[in-house]
Every structure is written in structure tokens, then in C-alpha cells.
Amino acid sequence: MNSIGFFGRGESVKLDALGFDQWFQENKDAFQKHDFRIARVTEVNRDSYIVINENCEVFAELTGNLMFSSESSIDLPTVGDWVFVQYHNNNTFAVIQSVLPRKSFLRRKLAGRKIDYQMIASNIDFALILQSCDFDFNVRRLERYLVMVNEGRIEPVLLLTKSDLVTPEKLEQRLSEVRQANINCKIIPLSNKTGFGHAQITQFLAAGKTYCLLGSSGVGKTTLLNRLLGQEQFGTKTVREHDGKGRHATTRRQLIILEHGAMLIDTPGMRELGNIEVSIGLDGSFSDIVELITSCHFPKCTHTNEIGCSILSAIENGELTKERFQNYLKLQKESEYNKLSYVEKRKKDKKFGQFIKAAKKQIRKN
């Protein structure tokens, strides 16, 4: 299991060391039922979970009521969730009864045409977004990650990996491109090969806080995790030399506790980053564009040829790139379409769920 930082040394801990801060304490009482205990989900497998409490980490399963009453997969526990559990067999096995409210979350649109969410992880303080300085660097993709992170109320941090593969001038150019896109989060350049930047990351990771590693396949998430652990615990895979693309080294999401008490959630590389209903994330990630739009001369400005359009003026003056504005419009259109489709889907799912419940009730009566 993943309790490297504490139980590997035979120690017990308090829940706040696992991230159960004042926010969860204030929201716990409204959902407390019977005398169930609180635990945190550290791993999700197909039909089972692993949960951790103050003293141990054990396998767990869902209660039937939670499994069948959930309308969507986002209602089920995910890595990082705090849950109410009931322990059995001398505290060697647990049954998850319910999920506590989420302080923050990381979710995305399911891959393909299906309009639904996939919950990735929850209750994260900082998202460490990895992009390599060479082939993988893509400001437009970074903006998509930022929308997803801001929507989930998570603070982003950008890690520019593979800095050893570019010249100092090229690295400075990458940093400049990020700043020109009005991305003002903390940035840490690093190299998993030379160790450059690792001391800064280690200093940044704080005990009791939860961090999530995000990025495409082959950017170095698993290698970074192994370095932070101080051991080759997780397998890595090589990338193709001609384009720098890699295969997934991480195949499941799990929460790992580091030696000094910080917690890391590793995630598989994401091939698709479609978003659903991300108005908050869009406004937060493109605050400069939102501010410009509100200052346009006409309330219903189309930003195409109007006199007094702040967007057109900003593009002409070099304050805003046309590519950044087009990406904003693309994400906004995508979000609006997916939102409508998702609402319709949930309505159908709810009606179908009500039909099933009514049918079961009728069968019991008969």
C-alpha cells in the first residue's frame, strides 16, 4: 500500500496530518451518521478501494446502498475523498458508507463522444502541471489544464521539465511565452536527469498538504515521483526520440505519502482534455480577456470589426495574442455545448433511475 511516510515507520497520526483540516471538520457534522469512522481514499481499483485512517491502511468496498443509489460515477468515491466507513474483522477491512463534501476536485469530460464526467481526484491543495521544455511544450494545452484546475478550486503550479535538453536561452523563451499568455502561477524549471530544480520542489511540498501531478505521457511525472520518494518504486517508460511522446507509465490513480508528510496523487497521462461546464475555470484562467470584454464600448460586441472593441485593440497593440483569444472562444463554445448535453443526459439518467426504483419497489410488493 501507499503509507510510506508514516506507517512504514510504525507510527500513528492525526487526521489533520492526512489533510483533514478545519474545512472538513466544519462540514463533517452535517453528514455524520451513526458511529461510522472517517478515512481517506488512497487508491481506487475496479471493484475495491484502499482507505487510510489514523492507525492503518486497509482494503474497502462500497455498501450496496451507495453503489446503487449513485446517479453518476462522480457520486462514487475517488482518490483523495474523505469517507465514512465501518470497519470489520478487527479493523482489517472496511465498508464505505458515504462520501464527505469535496473541498476541491479534479475532473474532466470522459474520452470520446459520451457526455459525462470522469472524476480524477479530490481534496487537492496544489496541482503540479508538468510540461517538458522541448516537444511537449504547448501553451494552448496548458491553458486547458489551467481551466480544469481553476474550475476545481485548486491552485496551479507549472513544472517545466527536461530543462537539460534546451539551452538557457530556450528555457528563458519558454518562461516568456507562459508570462505573455497572462499565466501568473508559480513556475519551477527542473530536470529529472540532473536534479536541477528538485531542491526547490522539495522545499515547496508541505506536510499535511495534498498535491496532484498532471501532464501528458512522457513528461516525467513518474520519474519525478520516484526522485521525491528516494527510490525507484514506480516503473517508467522511455519516450520516442523523434517527437518526445511517451506511453503511460502510470495506469491508476493513487495517493502516496512522502517521508516528510506531504501527499502526492499521481495520475495517468491524459490523451483528451475535454471540459464540461467550466465557466468559473474559464473566467479564472482568462481573467485578462474577461476584463477586456467587459470594457468594450458595445455591450454585445462581437469582437470582429466594432469601433471601441477592447479585444481588437489589445490584439493590435500586442497586449493579447490572437491565438490566446481564439483558444478562449474555442473552450467557451466547447463548454457551452457539453453543458447542455450533460444536463440532458442527467435528466434522462434520473428518469431511468426513478423507473428502476419504482420497478424494484413493485417487485418487492408482489
Secondary structure, DSSP 4 states (H G I P E B T S, - for coil): ---TTTGGGT----GGGGT--HHHHHHHGGG--TTPEEEEEEEE-SS-EEEE-SS-EEEEEE-HHHHHH-SSGGGS--TT-EEEEEEETTTTEEEEEEEPPPSSEEEEEPSSS---EEEEEES-SEEEEEEESSTT--HHHHHHHHHHHHHTT-EEEEEEE-GGGS-HHHHHHHHHHHHHTT--SEEEE--TTT-TTHHHHHHH--TT-EEEEEE-TTSSHHHHHHHHHTS--S----B-TTT--B--S--S-EEEE-TTS-EEEE-PPPS----SS-HHHHHHHTHHHHHHHHTSSSTT--SSS-TT-HHHHHHHHTSS-HHHHHHHHHHHHHHHHHHHHHHHHHHHHHHHHHHHHHHHHHHHH-
